[in-house]
Amino acid sequence: LDVVIADLDGGTVTVPECVHVSLLPEPLLQQTREALSMVLDPELEVADLAFPPSTISASSLKMQDKEIRAVFLRLFAQLLQGYRWCLHIIRIHPEPVIRFHKVR
């Protein structure tokens, strides 16, 4: 009942009602939206600037795919930085046990 299913072939994500999925923290959410907007529609992103850059053009589909992957790679790197602070080593067992403790 607490399993999130991501169907990559069908493009769907099934989240059970008992699982709460929170939004990204605010600075990361805004940065990711801006970066994706700049990749997908660069003209729209700079339309309101008084002095827009002179060389703004949409990338090819292959390059766009790589740019989107880079945006998400950067997002995941920022989300997971410092995860080692949450690792808790329990040494009372014959073999040490490493537990993830997200409150730390």
C-alpha positions in Angstrom: 0.0 0.0 0.0 2.9 2.4 0.4 4.6 1.8 -2.9 4.9 4.5 -5.6 4.8 3.1 -9.1 6.5 4.9 -12.0 5.5 3.5 -15.4 8.3 4.8 -17.6 6.8 3.2 -20.7 3.3 4.6 -20.2 4.4 7.9 -18.6 2.4 7.6 -15.5 3.1 7.7 -11.8 0.7 6.1 -9.3 0.9 7.4 -5.7 -1.2 5.7 -3.0 -3.4 7.9 -0.8 -1.4 7.0 2.3 1.9 8.3 0.8 2.5 12.1 1.1 4.7 13.5 -1.6 5.9 17.0 -0.8 7.0 19.7 -3.2 10.6 20.6 -3.8 12.0 23.2 -1.4 11.4 26.7 -2.7 14.7 27.8 -4.0 15.2 24.5 -5.9 11.7 24.5 -7.3 12.0 28.1 -8.7 15.5 27.4 -10.1 14.4 24.2 -11.8 11.3 25.8 -13.3 13.5 28.7 -14.7 16.1 26.3 -16.1 13.5 24.1 -17.8 11.7 27.2 -19.2 15.0 28.4 -20.6 15.6 25.1 -22.3 12.1 24.5 -23.6 11.2 28.1 -24.6 14.1 30.5 -24.3 12.3 33.3 -26.2 9.5 33.4 -23.6 12.0 33.4 -20.7 13.7 36.6 -21.9 10.7 38.3 -23.4 10.2 40.8 -20.5 13.8 41.8 -20.3 14.5 45.5 -21.3 17.8 44.4 -22.9 17.4 40.7 -24.0 20.5 38.8 -25.1 21.1 39.0 -28.8 21.8 35.3 -29.3 18.8 33.3 -28.0 17.6 30.4 -30.1 16.0 27.1 -29.4 18.3 24.1 -29.4 17.9 21.0 -31.6 15.8 18.2 -30.1 18.9 16.1 -29.3 20.6 19.0 -27.5 17.3 19.9 -25.8 17.2 16.3 -24.4 20.7 16.7 -23.0 19.9 20.1 -21.5 16.8 18.7 -19.8 18.8 15.8 -18.4 21.4 18.3 -17.1 18.7 20.3 -15.3 17.5 17.2 -13.5 21.0 15.9 -12.8 21.8 19.3 -11.1 18.5 19.1 -9.2 19.2 15.7 -7.8 22.7 16.6 -6.9 21.4 19.6 -5.0 18.7 17.6 -3.3 21.1 14.8 -2.2 24.1 16.9 -1.1 24.9 16.4 2.5 23.0 13.0 2.8 26.0 11.6 4.7 25.0 13.8 7.7 21.8 11.6 7.9 23.7 8.3 8.1 23.7 6.9 11.6 26.1 4.0 12.5 24.9 1.6 15.1 27.8 -0.4 16.6 26.0 -2.5 19.2 25.6 -5.4 16.7 28.4 -7.8 15.8 28.5 -6.0 12.4 27.9 -2.2 12.3 24.6 -1.2 10.8 24.2 2.0 8.9 20.7 3.6 9.2 19.3 6.7 7.4 18.0 9.1 10.0 16.5 12.1 8.1 16.0 14.3 11.3 19.8 14.9 11.6 
